[in-house]
Amino acid sequence: LKKTIKYSSGSTVFHFDSSLEQLEKLVDKNSTYIITDDNVYHYYQKKLKGWNILLIRAGEAYKNMDAVQSLIGQLIEAGADRKSTIIGMGGGVVTDIAGFVASVYLRGVDFGFIPTSVLAMVDASIGGKNGVDVGIFKNMAGIIRQPRFLLYDYSLLKTLPGNEWTGGFAEIIKHACIKDAAMFKLLEDHTLKEFKKNPELLSGLIRRNVLIKAKVVQEDETEQGDRKLLNYGHTLGHAIENTYQLPHGEAVSIGMVVAAYLSKAVLDFKESERIIDLVKNYGLPAYYDYNAADALAKMRSDKKRVKDQIYFVLLEKIGKAIYKPLSMDQIAPVVEAMGGAGKSTK
Ligand SMILES: NC(=O)c1ccc[n+]([C@@H]2O[C@H](COP(=O)([O-])OP(=O)(O)OC[C@H]3O[C@@H](n4cnc5c(N)ncnc54)[C@H](O)[C@@H]3O)[C@@H](O)[C@H]2O)c1
């Protein structure tokens, strides 16, 4: 099943319901370099036999310029040229780095992704944002450039750890909240267990999420409008993620619930309880005893702040999101009520 999405900066072909074995049909084996992490490589070493492999260490801590430098060095050594293709096979860390390396090596060579985590399949590998962290600053260096193709092999998810499934579903629930009421219902009618053991159900869900993200990006590649809606749950999420060392998906889940209550206060949104029940059913937290004063201070310093207002993604109803500036007077009571005295961060 193939679908092409045209972006202003290039087209991406999505190969759904495909398999790793099909890669040979998409690229020339000799001039292709597969970047993956040691974790993923450990599981798929056999299947990758005969391919040129460039390894990085697994984890966000290695999504940095050192990894980029090392990979570029390896490409030079291997003699990769302008006609070479780079593949990122792994979770979002790998696809972000591989896309970046491919975008700057010799001022840019072709690249494709084989996402292997739920998060990479439905989110990270789509949209052309490639980059790395610099020190404690996430995604500080990067470039927007679209992969030539994405290859989806759902069987690769068999080895994905349980917590990574949950984290990926946080973004799936986010997509449902902002864009797709019917998918929200589908998620309510099923469980994570059912999606894991039913490949057809899972492939349908993943494809639906890919198309949501791909279309939002297509209409707004440079994030002037609709693409901002993808930040639903992320404003408060970012304000607590680092402080409490929360997994990203958990921080977003808590952020989505706070944003639902803000939507209730500002737009009379009536379905916060459905969101709370859904995140809980998928093993995600709805609340956290964060320190509200700290969280508000972090939000005030957020780059999305304009004068005294912070832009928030709010829900009018499930499946319909809007982007709205809110004053601190509107935000503070809800953020305070939803958090707690919290463990202070200091
Ligand atoms: N570019 C974008 O638009 C965008 C969007 C969202 C997130 N991201 C980035 O994505 C990253 C998070 O992605 P992630 O959650 O996939 O993280 P990740 O790449 O760190 O993968 C999570 C863990 O799962 C392992 N793993 C991945 N696939 C596996 C498999 N099939 N079997 C066994 N283990 C597997 C990895 O080795 C890693 O340990 C962050 O760096 C984030 O900034 C980018």
The ligand as a Tripos MOL2 file, in Angstrom:
@<TRIPOS>MOLECULE
LIG
   44    48     1     0     0
SMALL
NO_CHARGES

@<TRIPOS>ATOM
      1 N1         11.2500   15.1080   14.1250 N.am      1 LIG1
      2 C1         10.0830   15.1850   14.7130 C.2       1 LIG1
      3 O1          9.1440   15.7910   14.1870 O.2       1 LIG1
      4 C2          9.8950   14.5370   16.0480 C.ar      1 LIG1
      5 C3          8.6040   14.3960   16.5710 C.ar      1 LIG1
      6 C4          8.4560   13.7410   17.7920 C.ar      1 LIG1
      7 C5          9.5700   13.2480   18.4440 C.ar      1 LIG1
      8 N2         10.8010   13.4000   17.9100 N.ar      1 LIG1
      9 C6         11.9990   12.8820   18.5870 C.3       1 LIG1
     10 O2         11.8690   11.4730   18.7070 O.3       1 LIG1
     11 C7         12.6440   11.0490   19.8200 C.3       1 LIG1
     12 C8         11.8520   10.0350   20.6020 C.3       1 LIG1
     13 O3         11.5630    8.9300   19.7670 O.3       1 LIG1
     14 P1         11.4430    7.4670   20.3560 P.3       1 LIG1
     15 O4         10.4970    7.4800   21.4950 O.co2     1 LIG1
     16 O5         11.1840    6.5470   19.2310 O.co2     1 LIG1
     17 O6         12.8780    7.2920   21.0120 O.3       1 LIG1
     18 P2         14.1480    6.3670   20.7360 P.3       1 LIG1
     19 O7         14.6240    6.4670   19.3600 O.co2     1 LIG1
     20 O8         15.0670    6.6870   21.8280 O.co2     1 LIG1
     21 O9         13.5600    4.8960   20.9510 O.3       1 LIG1
     22 C9         13.1540    4.4960   22.2350 C.3       1 LIG1
     23 C10        13.9030    3.2380   22.6780 C.3       1 LIG1
     24 O10        13.3210    2.1140   22.0030 O.3       1 LIG1
     25 C11        14.3390    1.3850   21.3350 C.3       1 LIG1
     26 N3         13.6980    0.8050   20.1580 N.ar      1 LIG1
     27 C12        13.2100    1.4650   19.0840 C.ar      1 LIG1
     28 N4         12.6090    0.6080   18.2510 N.ar      1 LIG1
     29 C13        12.7340   -0.6240   18.7970 C.ar      1 LIG1
     30 C14        12.2950   -1.9100   18.4080 C.ar      1 LIG1
     31 N5         11.5640   -2.1200   17.3110 N.pl3     1 LIG1
     32 N6         12.6140   -2.9570   19.2070 N.ar      1 LIG1
     33 C15        13.3080   -2.7610   20.3550 C.ar      1 LIG1
     34 N7         13.7180   -1.5700   20.7930 N.ar      1 LIG1
     35 C16        13.4290   -0.5040   20.0150 C.ar      1 LIG1
     36 C17        15.4400    2.3530   21.0840 C.3       1 LIG1
     37 O11        16.6810    1.7020   20.9340 O.3       1 LIG1
     38 C18        15.3760    3.2090   22.3330 C.3       1 LIG1
     39 O12        16.0600    2.5810   23.3690 O.3       1 LIG1
     40 C19        13.0130   12.2960   20.6060 C.3       1 LIG1
     41 O13        14.3740   12.5930   20.4130 O.3       1 LIG1
     42 C20        12.1460   13.3790   19.9880 C.3       1 LIG1
     43 O14        12.7440   14.6440   20.0270 O.3       1 LIG1
     44 C21        10.9830   14.0330   16.7240 C.ar      1 LIG1
@<TRIPOS>BOND
     1     1     2 1
     2     2     3 2
     3     2     4 1
     4     4     5 ar
     5     4    44 ar
     6     5     6 ar
     7     6     7 ar
     8     7     8 ar
     9     8     9 1
    10     8    44 ar
    11     9    10 1
    12     9    42 1
    13    10    11 1
    14    11    12 1
    15    11    40 1
    16    12    13 1
    17    13    14 1
    18    14    15 2
    19    14    16 1
    20    14    17 1
    21    17    18 1
    22    18    19 2
    23    18    20 1
    24    18    21 1
    25    21    22 1
    26    22    23 1
    27    23    24 1
    28    23    38 1
    29    24    25 1
    30    25    26 1
    31    25    36 1
    32    26    27 ar
    33    26    35 ar
    34    27    28 ar
    35    28    29 ar
    36    29    30 ar
    37    29    35 ar
    38    30    31 1
    39    30    32 ar
    40    32    33 ar
    41    33    34 ar
    42    34    35 ar
    43    36    37 1
    44    36    38 1
    45    38    39 1
    46    40    41 1
    47    40    42 1
    48    42    43 1
@<TRIPOS>SUBSTRUCTURE
     1 LIG1         1 GROUP 0 **** ****
